[in-house]
């Protein structure tokens, strides 16, 4: 079974067979039964929670969709499933993450962005220090090891004034740090593990999806966090599909569904303003996909 198809209600199918040549009546019955486009969405954590909520909304059926949400643990597996057509769309990553994936992917496994969802600020969390200035000389900082997340974390440290970089463009690593006045030490750690080892670190840069799963709130528990700005466009979360499918009408409608007020109100209330809505037009999406 292909993950994206039209499902006709059984009663409507029987009606078509029974009525033979009554074309007009057949079409009306099928429309009333609702030709639903089934879309399978791969996601994880709080993103999966959002899409399960959307799947249950009356507005989703009214838009012509039947959504199936599949939970994953690791981002690379989600992208692989999307590229290979096992799922239609994924919702978990940002522009920086998918751009890093595409740089390494084979041509027949590239991904494309169909729309934006929100910005989840990355934060610098600490269980040992209450404010940024408390970080001692030689403090150990945990950074996510995945390239795009590491780049984002390094830029976060620079924005906080803890380090200086040789550039603010492209995919950065700790090697781009040219000034480290506090002599910070950096440990690269799997992003899912960072909250669990926070007790052993002076601080850690953690993305909002992971921090929420660990009960950490970016607006309350950080000693520094990202602010919304044009420079943070690569950090905007997105909906992604296999390259070549990005112009499908059904997938464009899925983006519109996400941005309905009923969905935005839920996201804002459920996650206490930690997921800031962002709705790029097609040109802005293309600009962010480098």
N, C-alpha and C positions, 0 to 999 in steps of 0.2 A: 504493500500500500504506500503510495506516495504521500508525503506529509502535507501537501497542499492540494486540495481537491474540493469539488463541489459535492455536497451531500443533499440528496433529495429525500424528503420525508416519505416514508413507506406509503402512507395514505395517498399522497399525491401521485406516486408511481403507479399504484393500482388504478387510480382514477384515469390516468393517461391511457393505460391499456384498455380499460373498459369503454372509454368514450371514443376511441378511434379517431375519427376525423373532426371532432369538435375542437378545432385548434384554439380558438379564443378562450373557451372555458378552461382548457388545459393550462394555458399560460397563467390565467388568473389564479387557479388553484395552486400551482407551483409557487407563485409569488407569495400567496397568503401563507403557504406552509413554511416558506422561508428557505430559499437556497442559501445554505450557510457555507462559507469558505472556511475550511479547517486549516488552522495555522499552528504549527508546533514551535514553541518558544523554549530555548534552552537558557537557563539562568541559574543563579545561586544566591543564597543568603537572603537579604532583605529585598533584592531585586526580584527574586522568585516570588516572594510574598506579595509584592505589588502586583505582579502579573496574575497570580492566582486570584487576587481580589478583582482585577479587571475581567478575568474570565467569567466570573459569576455575575457581573453587572447586566441588567436588562439592556443598557445602552450598547453592550457588545453584540448581543443578538440582533438588536435593531439595526446595527451597522452592517449586519450580514456575516458575522464571524462566529465560529466555534473555536475557542482557544484551548490548546493543550500545553501545559507547562511541565517541562522536564527539569528536575533538579540535578545539578552537577556539583562537584567539589572544587575542581581545578579549572582555571581559565583556559589553559592550552587544550584541554580535552573538549571544552565547549567550542572553541574555534575550529578544531578538527572536525567535530560532528557537523558544524555549520558548513564548512567548506566541502565536505563530502556529501552533503545533501541529506543527512540523517535528520536534521531539523531545518526549519525554514528561516528562523530568525534567532539571534541571541541578544540578551540584555544583561550585561554585567560590566562592560569595559568602557574605556574612554578613547578619544582619538589617538592619544599617545600610544596606548596599548595595541590597538589594531594596526597602527602604522608600523610599529616594531615587528608585529607578526608578519605583515605583508612584505617587509624587507627580506625576510628569511624564507617565505613560502614559495613553493613552485607556482608557475604561472596558472596552472589549472586548479590551484587551491587558494587563490587570492580571495579576499573578502572586501565587501563594499558597505558603506554606511548609508542607511535609508533615512535617518533622522536623529535628532537629539532628544534627550530626556531631561537631565538635570546635572548640576554640578554638585558633587559631594566633596566638601573641603577636606583635604588631608590635614591631619593635625600632628603636633609634636606632644606626645603623652609622657608623663612621668609619675611614678609613685613615690619618688624620693625627694622631689623638688617642687615647690609650689609656684614659682615664677621663673621665667627664662633666665633672669640674672643670677639665679641660685646655682646654675650649672657650674660645677667646679672645673678647674684646669685639669685636663686629661680625662674628662668625662667620656663614658662609653655610650655611643649612640647607635641604636639598631635601625637599619635601613632595609627596605624590601629588596630582595635580590633580583626580581624580574626587571629587565632593562628599563622599560618605560616608567615603572613605579620608582625605581632607583633614581632616574632622572628627575622625576617630580619631587622626590624627597630632597635631593641635592639643591634644587631650586628653592625649596621651602626653607632649608637651612640658610641659604643666601639671603632670602627675603627677611628672615629673622635677624640678620646681622651677625650670625655665628661664623660664617665663612665668606670668602670672596671667590668668584669664578672667573675663568678666563673668557667665558662666553655665556650667554643666556639662551643661545639658539641650538636647536637640534637635540639629539639624545645625549644626555650628559651622564657622567659617572663621577665617582670620587676623585678620579684622576684630573678632572677639570677644576678642582679646588686649588687655588694658587695662594690663598692666605687663610690660615687656621689659627687665629690668635689664642684660642683656648686649648690648643693642642688636642682637639677632640679625636677620639678613636672610633672608627666605624666598623660595625659588624654587619655583614650582609646575611639576611635571614629570610626564610620563606615567609611570605606575607601572612599566611594563616597562622603561623607560629608566633608572630611578634607579640600579640597580647599576652600569651602564656609565659613569655620570658621577660615581661616588662619589669618584674621584681629584680631581675639580675642586671638590668641596664639603668643608666642614669636617665635615659629618655629614648623614645622610639618614634619614628615617623610612620603613621598607620593611616591607611585609607579608611573612609567612613563606613563602607560596607563591612569591612572586617571589624572595625571598632564597635559598630552597632551589635554585631553578633556576640561580642565579648562584654556587652553592657556598658561600653564607654560612649560618652556623648561629646561630640566635637565642640559644641557650644558651652560645655560646662567643665570638661575634664582635661582640656589641653592647656599647655603653657604657651603655645603659639599655634595658629591655624591659618590656612589659606584664606585670602579675601577674593571676592569675585572681581575679575578684571579681564581685559582683553588678553593679557599675557597668559592667563590661565585657560584659554580656549582649548588647548590640547588635553585638559583635564575634564572636559565636559563629557558626561556619559552619553552613550549612543545606542541605537538599534542597528544591528549588523546582519547582513545576509551574504550569501555566496556571490562573488563578482559575476555580473551579467544579469542578476535578478533585481537590481536596485531600482529599476524603473517600472516594475510590475505594479499595476493599479492597486491590487489588494494590499500590498506592502506599504504603499503610500497612505492608504486609508488607515492602516494600523497605526501609523505615526499620528494621524489626526485623532484617532480614538484615544491614544495616550494623553493628548493635550486637552481633552474635554474637561470642563470645570469640575465635574463630579469626580474625576480621577485626581486632579490636582488638589482638590480639597482633602481627599483621603490621604494622599502622600504627605501633605503639609501637617495634617493633624496627627497622623500615625507616627511620623518621624520627627516631630517637633521642630520643623524648619531646617533640618540638617540636609535635606535634598532640595536644592534651590532650582526651580524650574528654568529650563533654557530651551528655546524653540528657534533653532536656526533655519533659515530658508535654504533652498537647494544650493545657491551660490556660496553661502557661508559654509555649508557642509563640504563642498568641493575644495574650498580654500583650506579647510582644516585637515583634509586628507592629502598629505604630501607624500 
